[in-house]
Amino acid sequence: MKNSRTRSQPITFRQDEVGYVMERWRASDSCSLVGVGSVGKSNLLQHLADPEVQAYYMKEVAQGKPFKAIIIDPSLLGPLPSDSPDAEQIRCWAGYELMMHRLFLAFYPFDILGENDGRMFYETYQTLQDGTNPLYAYMGLRYFELGLELFMKRGVQIVFMFDEFEEMLRELPVKFFLTLRGIRDSNKNQLSYLTFTRASIPDVSQSLGIHPLDIEPFAELFNDSVYYVGPYNEADARRMLEGLARRNERSYDDYTLNFLLWATGRYAGLLRAGFRALDTLEQLDPDTIMTKADHIVRQLAFRRAVRVECKTIWASLTPLEQAILREFARPEPNIDINDLSTKQTFAALSQKRLLRIQGNRVLIEPPVFSAFISTNPDLDLP
């Protein structure tokens, strides 16, 4: 299957992350990706949705097995009611309508279904959207099931990838996600889900006031397949810098680019913002970088575009994670290492590549984010 768009990344982009996800998909398992802001989520999801990438990693797809990974973006949900008597039904319908619409766009003109089933899918799609039917909100699930079943009986494997999953949890009732679990249970070998969140699904649910037991049937789909997405690897980061240099018609010495890779920790958003700020820094020669690295990092952290990216990372963290980082930014942190909650938070921050142990010290990563925290992240951007 050929991809109609030009791939923006080489096929080996995010090789570790993509390899893990594709392995889960080969087993028809669901997968939860967790990554802080500025990690490069959009590029990763678009890469995962690329049919040529899927064929490269999954021999079944390369051999012609019908497969489709479909991105579900909650920003495409229309305005939803909150206080009408049938608000929950309508909000659930909005979720099914979005998924059905993306299914429509992914497979149009439905060649894989044949003429009769293709016509049936189109009619089902139209019926789901018929607001003149007084039962349209309640029947949304049934029509979505019917439309999906037409692809299931053709042996198609489908993965729905939920971008900004926090927003979906915020906007749609828990009942919606429980029905997704039921649909998955009916199609275990062909249907799975991928979520991308900035914290684990239980932590996100708790922050939104959702009781863990209420969402547990859906959340447990991901218990054995949670992957923490970190910054770019060395090859991907250098490739990104080459692209930035080409588009901006800039050229820098290796020691300057090496400094930027170190200072930004190879986070996509920080790399982009840091690259554009290089010309505003003092002369970056090897001696200056070696003797005044911390000073230059603080200069970089005060650049507006860099602070915006740091603030994005900061805002993606839980209040407890922020408190732990703020404490470790002090010269003498006051941390109770025996506290269970602290241990769990430290582990989460380590998995997110924001804390690491060096000797008997705990360091905040990347250096420019550490400098940002030390300037008081609660202040508004200058």
C-alpha positions in Angstrom: 0.0 0.0 0.0 1.5 3.3 -1.1 1.3 6.4 1.0 -0.2 9.4 -0.8 1.7 12.0 1.1 5.4 12.6 1.2 6.9 11.3 4.4 8.3 14.1 6.5 10.6 11.7 8.4 13.0 8.9 7.4 11.5 5.5 7.8 13.8 4.8 10.8 12.6 7.9 12.7 11.9 7.1 16.4 13.0 3.5 15.8 12.8 2.3 19.4 9.3 3.8 20.0 7.9 2.7 16.6 9.4 -0.7 16.9 7.7 -1.2 20.3 4.3 0.0 19.1 4.3 -2.1 16.0 5.2 -5.1 18.0 2.1 -4.5 20.1 0.0 -4.0 17.0 1.2 -7.2 15.5 -0.3 -8.9 18.5 -3.5 -6.8 18.2 -2.7 -5.3 21.7 -3.6 -1.8 22.8 -0.8 0.6 23.8 -0.4 3.6 26.0 2.2 6.2 25.1 3.2 8.7 27.8 5.3 11.7 27.1 5.7 15.3 28.4 5.0 18.4 26.3 7.6 19.3 23.7 8.5 15.6 23.2 7.4 15.6 19.5 4.1 13.8 19.8 2.5 14.9 16.5 5.5 13.8 14.4 5.4 10.4 16.1 1.7 9.8 15.6 1.9 10.9 11.9 4.8 8.5 11.5 2.9 5.6 13.1 0.0 6.3 10.7 2.2 6.0 7.6 1.4 2.8 5.7 5.0 2.5 4.4 6.3 2.6 8.0 3.8 0.0 9.0 4.9 -2.3 6.2 8.6 -1.7 7.1 8.0 -2.9 10.7 5.2 -5.4 10.3 5.6 -8.3 7.9 1.9 -9.0 7.9 1.2 -5.5 6.4 4.1 -6.0 4.0 2.5 -9.2 2.8 -0.7 -7.4 2.0 -2.8 -7.9 5.2 -5.3 -5.0 5.3 -4.3 -2.7 8.2 -5.2 0.9 9.1 -4.1 3.1 11.9 -6.5 6.1 12.3 -5.7 9.2 14.3 -8.6 10.5 16.4 -8.2 14.2 17.3 -10.5 15.5 20.0 -10.1 19.0 18.7 -12.4 17.9 15.9 -15.3 17.4 18.4 -18.0 20.0 18.0 -19.5 22.0 20.9 -21.1 19.6 23.4 -24.0 20.1 25.8 -23.4 19.8 29.5 -26.7 20.4 31.2 -29.5 19.1 28.9 -31.4 15.9 30.0 -29.8 13.8 27.3 -26.4 15.4 27.5 -24.6 12.2 28.2 -26.2 10.4 25.2 -25.3 13.3 22.9 -21.7 13.5 24.1 -21.3 9.7 23.6 -22.9 10.1 20.1 -20.3 12.9 19.3 -17.5 10.4 20.1 -19.0 7.7 17.9 -19.6 10.2 15.1 -16.0 11.4 15.2 -14.6 7.9 15.0 -17.1 6.9 12.3 -16.1 10.0 10.3 -12.4 9.3 10.6 -13.2 5.7 9.5 -15.0 7.1 6.5 -12.1 9.3 5.5 -9.5 6.5 6.1 -11.2 4.0 3.7 -13.0 6.2 1.2 -14.0 5.2 -1.5 -14.4 1.8 0.3 -12.9 -0.4 -2.4 -11.9 -2.9 0.2 -15.6 -3.5 1.0 -16.9 -4.1 -2.4 -19.9 -2.4 -4.0 -22.7 -3.7 -1.8 -20.9 -3.3 1.6 -19.4 0.0 0.5 -22.9 1.3 -0.1 -24.1 -0.1 3.2 -21.3 1.6 5.0 -22.1 4.9 3.4 -25.8 4.6 4.3 -24.9 3.7 7.9 -22.6 6.7 8.1 -25.4 8.9 6.8 -27.9 7.4 9.2 -25.6 7.9 12.2 -25.5 11.6 11.4 -29.3 12.0 10.8 -30.4 14.4 13.5 -34.1 14.0 12.5 -34.1 10.6 14.1 -35.3 11.1 17.7 -33.1 8.2 18.8 -30.0 9.3 16.9 -28.0 9.9 20.1 -28.8 6.5 21.7 -28.4 4.7 18.4 -24.9 6.2 17.7 -23.2 3.2 19.2 -25.2 0.7 17.2 -24.5 2.4 13.9 -20.8 2.7 14.7 -20.7 -1.0 15.5 -22.5 -1.8 12.3 -20.1 0.3 10.2 -17.0 -1.1 11.9 -18.3 -4.7 11.5 -18.3 -4.3 7.7 -14.5 -3.9 7.9 -14.0 -6.6 10.5 -15.7 -9.3 8.4 -13.2 -8.4 5.6 -10.3 -9.2 7.9 -9.1 -5.6 8.3 -7.1 -4.8 11.4 -7.8 -1.3 12.7 -6.0 0.7 15.4 -7.6 3.9 16.6 -4.9 6.3 17.9 -6.3 8.8 20.4 -4.3 12.1 20.2 -4.6 14.4 23.3 -6.4 11.7 25.1 -6.8 13.9 28.2 -9.1 16.0 26.2 -11.3 13.1 25.3 -11.5 12.0 28.9 -12.5 15.5 29.8 -15.1 15.9 27.1 -16.7 12.5 26.8 -18.6 10.4 29.5 -16.9 7.4 31.0 -19.7 5.3 29.5 -18.2 6.1 26.0 -14.9 4.5 26.9 -16.6 1.5 28.5 -18.4 0.8 25.2 -15.1 1.1 23.4 -13.8 -1.7 25.7 -16.9 -3.8 24.8 -16.3 -3.3 21.0 -12.7 -4.2 21.5 -13.7 -7.4 23.4 -15.9 -8.4 20.4 -13.1 -7.9 17.9 -9.9 -8.8 19.9 -7.9 -10.0 17.0 -8.6 -7.0 14.7 -9.3 -3.9 16.9 -7.0 -2.1 19.3 -6.4 1.4 20.6 -3.4 3.6 21.2 -3.5 6.6 23.6 -1.0 9.4 24.0 -1.1 11.2 27.3 1.2 13.4 29.3 0.7 11.2 32.4 -0.5 7.6 32.9 -4.2 7.0 32.3 -4.9 6.4 36.0 -3.1 9.7 36.9 -5.0 11.6 34.2 -8.3 10.1 35.3 -7.7 11.0 38.9 -6.8 14.6 38.0 -10.1 14.8 36.1 -12.1 13.5 39.1 -12.9 10.1 37.5 -13.0 7.3 40.0 -10.4 4.6 39.2 -12.9 1.8 39.4 -15.2 3.6 36.9 -12.6 3.8 34.1 -10.8 0.6 35.1 -12.3 -1.7 32.4 -11.0 0.6 29.7 -7.7 1.5 31.4 -6.7 -2.1 32.0 -6.4 -2.6 28.2 -3.1 -0.8 28.5 -1.7 -2.3 31.8 0.9 -4.4 30.0 1.7 -1.9 27.2 2.8 1.4 28.6 5.7 3.1 26.9 7.3 6.4 28.1 8.3 8.5 25.1 11.5 10.4 25.7 13.5 12.9 23.7 14.9 12.2 20.2 17.8 9.8 19.9 21.1 11.2 18.7 20.5 10.4 15.0 17.0 11.9 14.9 18.0 15.0 16.8 21.0 15.7 14.4 18.7 15.1 11.4 16.3 17.7 12.9 19.1 20.2 13.3 20.2 19.6 9.7 16.7 20.3 8.5 16.5 23.5 10.6 19.8 24.7 9.3 18.7 24.1 5.7 15.3 25.8 6.1 16.7 28.8 8.0 19.9 29.1 5.8 22.1 28.9 8.9 25.4 27.1 9.5 27.0 26.4 12.9 30.1 24.6 14.1 29.8 21.1 15.5 30.7 22.3 19.1 27.7 24.7 19.0 25.3 22.1 17.8 26.7 19.6 20.4 26.1 22.2 23.1 22.5 22.7 21.9 21.9 18.9 21.9 23.2 18.7 25.4 21.4 21.8 26.7 18.0 20.9 25.3 18.2 17.2 26.0 17.2 16.5 22.4 13.6 17.4 23.1 12.0 18.3 19.7 10.3 21.6 20.9 13.3 22.7 22.8 15.7 21.9 19.9 13.6 24.0 17.5 13.3 26.9 19.9 16.9 26.7 21.0 18.2 26.6 17.4 16.4 29.8 16.6 17.8 31.5 19.7 21.5 30.6 18.9 22.1 33.9 17.2 21.0 35.8 20.3 23.6 34.2 22.6 27.1 35.4 23.2 29.9 34.1 21.1 29.8 30.3 21.2 33.4 29.1 20.8 34.8 25.9 22.5 36.5 27.8 25.3 33.4 29.8 26.2 31.2 26.7 26.1 33.6 24.8 28.3 34.1 27.5 30.9 30.6 29.2 30.9 28.2 26.4 29.9 25.9 27.0 32.9 25.8 30.7 32.2 24.9 30.1 28.5 22.2 27.6 29.4 20.6 30.2 31.7 20.8 32.7 28.9 19.0 30.2 26.6 16.4 29.5 29.3 15.4 33.2 29.3 14.7 33.3 25.6 11.0 33.6 25.2 10.5 30.7 22.7 12.6 28.4 24.9 10.6 29.4 28.0 7.4 28.7 26.1 8.6 25.1 25.4 9.8 24.7 29.0 6.4 26.0 30.2 4.7 23.3 28.0 6.7 20.6 29.7 6.0 22.1 33.1 2.3 22.3 32.5 2.2 18.7 31.4 3.3 17.5 34.9 1.2 16.7 37.9 1.3 19.1 40.9 3.3 16.5 42.9 5.8 16.1 40.0 6.1 19.9 39.9 6.7 20.1 43.7 9.4 17.4 43.5 11.2 19.1 40.7 11.0 22.5 42.4 12.5 20.9 45.5 15.4 19.3 43.6 16.1 22.7 42.0 17.1 24.0 45.5 20.7 23.8 46.6 19.7 21.5 49.5 16.4 19.7 48.6 14.2 18.6 51.5 12.9 15.2 50.3 11.6 12.4 52.3 13.0 9.5 50.3 11.0 6.9 52.4 7.6 8.4 51.5 5.8 6.1 49.1 4.2 8.9 47.1 7.6 10.6 46.7 9.2 7.3 45.5 6.4 6.8 42.9 6.7 10.4 41.7 10.5 10.1 41.4 10.1 7.0 39.4 7.6 8.7 37.1 9.9 11.6 36.5 12.8 9.3 35.8 10.7 7.4 33.2 9.8 10.8 31.6 13.6 11.5 31.4 13.3 14.6 33.7 15.4 13.3 36.6 18.5 11.2 36.8 21.0 10.2 39.4 24.6 11.1 39.0 26.8 9.9 41.9 25.1 11.1 45.0 23.2 13.9 43.2 19.9 14.1 41.6 19.9 16.1 38.4 17.0 17.7 36.6 17.1 17.1 32.9 17.5 18.7 30.4 19.8 21.4 31.6 17.8 24.2 30.1 14.6 22.9 31.8 16.5 22.8 35.1 17.5 26.5 34.6 13.9 27.3 33.8 12.7 25.8 37.0 15.3 27.7 39.1 13.8 31.0 37.7 10.4 30.2 39.2 8.1 28.5 36.7 5.0 29.9 38.3 5.8 33.4 37.0 4.1 34.5 33.8 6.2 34.6 30.6 8.0 37.9 30.3 
